[in-house]
Amino acid sequence: MVGPAMAGGSGRAAALCVALALPLGGLALLLAQPTWDLHWEHHPAHFWLVLLTAAVSALLAYGTGEAAVRRGDARVLHVSLAFLSSSGFLLLHALATPGVLIADPNPGFVVATPVGVALGSLFALRSTVEVSGNRGVREVRTAKRARVVLVAVMVGWAVLSLAGLPPLDGAPGDAEALPAVLAAPAVLLYAVSGARYVMLWRRQRALILLMVLSAFVLLSEAMLTIALARSWHLSWWQWHLLLLGAYALVAYGSRVSWRDERFGDLYLQQNRAGHRDMSVLFADLQGFTPYSEQHAPEEVARMLDTYFAVAVPAVVTPYGGEVHQIIGDALMVTFNRRGDQPDHARRAAGAGLALQAATLPVAEQHPDWPRFRVGINTGGVSLSVLGTTGGRTQAIVGDVVNTASRIEGRAPAGGVALGPATVALLQDAETTPLGPLELKGKEQPVEAHLLLSLGRAPTG
């Protein structure tokens, strides 16, 4: 028996398939009846339509790029590159509108759109590959370099086109065959990408996955239309609208998602619900509660702001820590969240000492203020995107986190306490035992150490 929810989902999927097939039906009709393929040459409409499409694509490239870098996610970063390649070359195509920058378009501007969309198909396909561990870290690094190269190519393309230099000189008709040459492989790559996203969507019924696969289908249809349409006819205008529709769908899917982890359902498995070795640092102010009871809220806020103004840069800038959350006087910082910090224990230990050094002058200027205490622990945790509409976050779950918080609560004011796993990874560090600590919620005592100094990292 098929349940109502499943039947409803199947019905919506069927309706989406019909909607995605309509543009192809329209194109076939216009090609079969050339007299219906009306001619409409309106330069301002073309300029603003393409500019709007490029702007939507650029916003998506920025949003997905920010999410990808923050979470170290190769899939989202490749999706971002697909949008970036389209947006940049679409902008060039908009500038090809007669009377904008140049009186007579040249091949560089005319074929910019099919080149950009075709390049996007390569990144679209790459986004379907599941990578993890060190391979995922390398993939992100490669994709970041590809982003720089892509921007350089687009800038170079614009310079050559505006200057009328080879190979982007000559008459627009000189490159008429290029869209047809690019269409076949691009359509195939987008089709394969869409099919793979269908499989992802069947495992995880997320709206953003559905919108991305729909966008790839529309982009494949746009490439086909570019190759077959006649300039300034209805079929030619159709591929412009297909591009706008593709990016608008993804924009809608991201817009209705919760702003935190907006693209979380696109993350690779290791970032959506995976395991990772990390170091976690907790810091809070010893004696904060009595201080808050005895002072006005404005004074408490000023004290916290003064402390965090020096504490946060001390752990983030030199050591690559990521502030997971600040709650009241408590600061939680993570290391190796993206899997690109194999020396995360050393980074966390150095950050703890740096935090105490940075906040010491503040404490000396205000003897009545409470002091920070720091606790650090290392081990395996689970990364999970938790929540739904109305609130989502990438949570770090595991006993390592809880133990780090408990160790911090037993650290002396001005000190940095380390869990046993962290100490084991810092053999050159100078520490002194705090003894076996009975921690709340732990059946066995935990052997913690007070960090005194951190030796130089081994070379080679």
ZINORMO-V762772 format. One record per backbone hydrogen bond with DSSP energy under -1.0 kcal/mol. NH is the residue of the N-H (numbers start at 1). CO is the residue of the C=O. E is the energy in kcal/mol with one decimal. If there is no record, write none. Layout:
nh=NH co=CO e=E
nh=NH co=CO e=E
This chain:
nh=7 co=3 e=-2.6
nh=8 co=4 e=-2.7
nh=9 co=5 e=-2.6
nh=10 co=6 e=-2.6
nh=11 co=7 e=-2.3
nh=12 co=8 e=-2.3
nh=13 co=9 e=-2.3
nh=14 co=10 e=-2.4
nh=15 co=11 e=-2.3
nh=16 co=12 e=-2.3
nh=17 co=13 e=-2.2
nh=18 co=14 e=-2.1
nh=19 co=15 e=-2.3
nh=20 co=16 e=-2.6
nh=21 co=17 e=-1.5
nh=22 co=18 e=-1.1
nh=25 co=21 e=-1.7
nh=26 co=22 e=-2.6
nh=27 co=23 e=-2.4
nh=28 co=24 e=-2.6
nh=29 co=25 e=-2.1
nh=30 co=26 e=-2.2
nh=31 co=27 e=-2.4
nh=32 co=28 e=-2.1
nh=33 co=29 e=-1.9
nh=36 co=33 e=-2.2
nh=38 co=36 e=-2.2
nh=40 co=232 e=-3.6
nh=46 co=42 e=-1.9
nh=47 co=43 e=-2.6
nh=48 co=44 e=-2.4
nh=49 co=45 e=-2.1
nh=50 co=46 e=-2.4
nh=51 co=47 e=-2.4
nh=52 co=48 e=-2.3
nh=53 co=49 e=-2.2
nh=54 co=50 e=-2.7
nh=55 co=51 e=-2.2
nh=56 co=52 e=-2.4
nh=57 co=53 e=-2.4
nh=58 co=54 e=-2.5
nh=59 co=55 e=-2.3
nh=60 co=56 e=-2.1
nh=61 co=57 e=-2.4
nh=62 co=58 e=-2.4
nh=63 co=59 e=-2.8
nh=64 co=60 e=-2.8
nh=65 co=61 e=-1.8
nh=66 co=62 e=-2.6
nh=67 co=63 e=-2.0
nh=68 co=64 e=-2.5
nh=69 co=65 e=-2.4
nh=70 co=66 e=-2.3
nh=71 co=67 e=-1.9
nh=72 co=68 e=-1.3
nh=73 co=68 e=-1.9
nh=77 co=73 e=-1.6
nh=78 co=74 e=-2.1
nh=79 co=75 e=-2.1
nh=80 co=76 e=-2.2
nh=81 co=77 e=-1.8
nh=82 co=78 e=-2.0
nh=83 co=79 e=-1.9
nh=84 co=80 e=-2.5
nh=85 co=81 e=-2.6
nh=86 co=82 e=-1.3
nh=87 co=83 e=-2.7
nh=88 co=84 e=-2.4
nh=89 co=85 e=-1.5
nh=90 co=86 e=-2.4
nh=91 co=87 e=-1.9
nh=92 co=88 e=-1.5
nh=93 co=89 e=-2.1
nh=94 co=90 e=-2.3
nh=95 co=91 e=-1.8
nh=97 co=94 e=-1.6
nh=99 co=102 e=-1.6
nh=100 co=97 e=-1.9
nh=110 co=106 e=-2.2
nh=111 co=107 e=-2.5
nh=115 co=111 e=-1.8
nh=116 co=112 e=-2.7
nh=117 co=113 e=-2.9
nh=118 co=114 e=-2.2
nh=119 co=115 e=-2.5
nh=120 co=116 e=-2.0
nh=121 co=117 e=-1.2
nh=123 co=119 e=-1.3
nh=124 co=120 e=-2.6
nh=125 co=121 e=-2.2
nh=126 co=122 e=-2.0
nh=127 co=123 e=-1.8
nh=128 co=125 e=-1.5
nh=129 co=126 e=-1.6
nh=137 co=133 e=-1.6
nh=138 co=134 e=-2.4
nh=139 co=135 e=-2.2
nh=140 co=136 e=-2.0
nh=141 co=137 e=-2.0
nh=142 co=138 e=-2.5
nh=143 co=139 e=-2.5
nh=144 co=140 e=-2.2
nh=145 co=141 e=-1.8
nh=146 co=142 e=-2.3
nh=147 co=143 e=-1.8
nh=148 co=144 e=-1.5
nh=149 co=145 e=-2.3
nh=150 co=146 e=-2.7
nh=151 co=147 e=-2.2
nh=152 co=148 e=-2.2
nh=153 co=149 e=-2.5
nh=154 co=150 e=-2.2
nh=155 co=151 e=-2.4
nh=156 co=152 e=-2.7
nh=157 co=153 e=-2.7
nh=158 co=154 e=-2.2
nh=159 co=155 e=-2.3
nh=160 co=156 e=-2.5
nh=161 co=157 e=-2.2
nh=162 co=158 e=-2.7
nh=163 co=159 e=-2.3
nh=165 co=160 e=-2.3
nh=168 co=165 e=-1.6
nh=174 co=171 e=-1.9
nh=175 co=172 e=-1.4
nh=176 co=173 e=-1.5
nh=178 co=175 e=-1.1
nh=181 co=177 e=-1.8
nh=182 co=178 e=-2.5
nh=183 co=179 e=-1.9
nh=186 co=182 e=-2.0
nh=187 co=183 e=-3.2
nh=188 co=184 e=-2.0
nh=189 co=185 e=-2.6
nh=190 co=186 e=-2.7
nh=191 co=187 e=-2.3
nh=192 co=188 e=-2.6
nh=193 co=189 e=-2.4
nh=194 co=190 e=-2.8
nh=195 co=191 e=-2.3
nh=196 co=192 e=-2.2
nh=197 co=193 e=-2.1
nh=198 co=194 e=-1.7
nh=199 co=195 e=-1.5
nh=200 co=196 e=-1.8
nh=201 co=197 e=-2.8
nh=202 co=198 e=-2.2
nh=203 co=199 e=-1.2
nh=204 co=200 e=-1.8
nh=206 co=204 e=-2.7
nh=210 co=206 e=-1.6
nh=211 co=207 e=-2.4
nh=212 co=208 e=-2.1
nh=213 co=209 e=-2.3
nh=214 co=210 e=-1.9
nh=215 co=211 e=-2.3
nh=216 co=212 e=-2.2
nh=217 co=213 e=-1.8
nh=218 co=214 e=-2.4
nh=219 co=215 e=-2.4
nh=220 co=216 e=-1.9
nh=221 co=217 e=-2.0
nh=222 co=218 e=-2.4
nh=223 co=219 e=-2.2
nh=224 co=220 e=-1.9
nh=225 co=221 e=-2.4
nh=226 co=222 e=-2.6
nh=227 co=223 e=-1.6
nh=228 co=224 e=-1.2
nh=229 co=225 e=-2.7
nh=233 co=230 e=-1.8
nh=234 co=38 e=-1.5
nh=237 co=233 e=-2.2
nh=238 co=234 e=-1.7
nh=239 co=235 e=-1.0
nh=241 co=237 e=-1.8
nh=242 co=238 e=-2.3
nh=243 co=239 e=-1.9
nh=244 co=240 e=-2.1
nh=245 co=241 e=-2.7
nh=246 co=242 e=-2.3
nh=247 co=243 e=-2.1
nh=248 co=244 e=-2.4
nh=249 co=245 e=-2.0
nh=250 co=246 e=-1.4
nh=251 co=247 e=-2.4
nh=252 co=248 e=-2.4
nh=253 co=249 e=-2.5
nh=254 co=250 e=-2.3
nh=255 co=251 e=-2.1
nh=256 co=252 e=-2.1
nh=264 co=261 e=-2.0
nh=266 co=263 e=-1.7
nh=267 co=264 e=-1.0
nh=271 co=268 e=-1.4
nh=272 co=268 e=-1.7
nh=273 co=269 e=-2.9
nh=274 co=383 e=-1.1
nh=276 co=381 e=-2.2
nh=278 co=379 e=-2.7
nh=279 co=335 e=-1.5
nh=280 co=377 e=-2.8
nh=281 co=333 e=-3.2
nh=282 co=375 e=-3.0
nh=283 co=331 e=-2.1
nh=284 co=373 e=-1.6
nh=286 co=371 e=-2.9
nh=288 co=285 e=-1.6
nh=291 co=287 e=-1.7
nh=292 co=288 e=-2.6
nh=293 co=289 e=-1.9
nh=294 co=290 e=-1.4
nh=300 co=296 e=-2.1
nh=301 co=297 e=-2.6
nh=302 co=298 e=-2.0
nh=303 co=299 e=-2.3
nh=304 co=300 e=-2.5
nh=305 co=301 e=-2.6
nh=306 co=302 e=-2.1
nh=307 co=303 e=-2.2
nh=308 co=304 e=-3.1
nh=309 co=305 e=-1.6
nh=310 co=307 e=-1.3
nh=311 co=307 e=-2.4
nh=312 co=308 e=-1.9
nh=314 co=310 e=-1.0
nh=315 co=311 e=-1.1
nh=316 co=312 e=-2.0
nh=317 co=313 e=-1.4
nh=320 co=316 e=-1.8
nh=321 co=315 e=-1.7
nh=322 co=334 e=-2.5
nh=324 co=332 e=-2.3
nh=325 co=332 e=-1.4
nh=327 co=330 e=-2.0
nh=330 co=327 e=-2.5
nh=331 co=283 e=-3.2
nh=332 co=325 e=-2.4
nh=333 co=281 e=-2.8
nh=334 co=322 e=-2.6
nh=335 co=279 e=-1.9
nh=344 co=341 e=-1.3
nh=347 co=343 e=-2.3
nh=348 co=344 e=-2.6
nh=349 co=345 e=-2.4
nh=350 co=346 e=-2.7
nh=351 co=347 e=-2.5
nh=352 co=348 e=-2.3
nh=353 co=349 e=-2.1
nh=354 co=350 e=-2.4
nh=355 co=351 e=-2.6
nh=356 co=352 e=-1.9
nh=357 co=353 e=-2.3
nh=358 co=354 e=-2.5
nh=359 co=355 e=-2.0
nh=360 co=356 e=-1.2
nh=363 co=359 e=-2.3
nh=364 co=360 e=-2.5
nh=365 co=361 e=-1.7
nh=366 co=362 e=-1.1
nh=369 co=366 e=-2.1
nh=373 co=284 e=-2.2
nh=374 co=415 e=-2.0
nh=375 co=282 e=-2.6
nh=376 co=417 e=-2.3
nh=377 co=280 e=-1.9
nh=379 co=278 e=-2.4
nh=381 co=276 e=-2.6
nh=382 co=397 e=-3.0
nh=383 co=274 e=-3.1
nh=384 co=395 e=-2.2
nh=385 co=272 e=-2.0
nh=386 co=393 e=-2.7
nh=388 co=391 e=-1.3
nh=391 co=388 e=-2.4
nh=393 co=386 e=-2.1
nh=395 co=384 e=-3.3
nh=397 co=382 e=-2.7
nh=402 co=398 e=-1.4
nh=403 co=399 e=-2.8
nh=404 co=400 e=-2.1
nh=405 co=401 e=-1.9
nh=406 co=402 e=-2.1
nh=407 co=403 e=-2.9
nh=408 co=404 e=-2.2
nh=409 co=405 e=-1.5
nh=410 co=407 e=-1.3
nh=411 co=408 e=-1.1
nh=414 co=372 e=-3.6
nh=415 co=412 e=-2.3
nh=417 co=374 e=-3.0
nh=418 co=449 e=-3.4
nh=419 co=376 e=-2.2
nh=423 co=419 e=-2.1
nh=424 co=420 e=-2.1
nh=426 co=423 e=-1.7
nh=429 co=426 e=-1.7
nh=430 co=453 e=-2.3
nh=432 co=450 e=-1.8
nh=434 co=448 e=-2.7
nh=437 co=446 e=-3.2
nh=442 co=439 e=-2.1
nh=446 co=437 e=-2.4
nh=448 co=435 e=-1.3
nh=448 co=446 e=-1.1
nh=449 co=418 e=-2.0
nh=450 co=432 e=-3.4
nh=451 co=416 e=-3.2
nh=452 co=430 e=-3.1
nh=453 co=430 e=-1.6
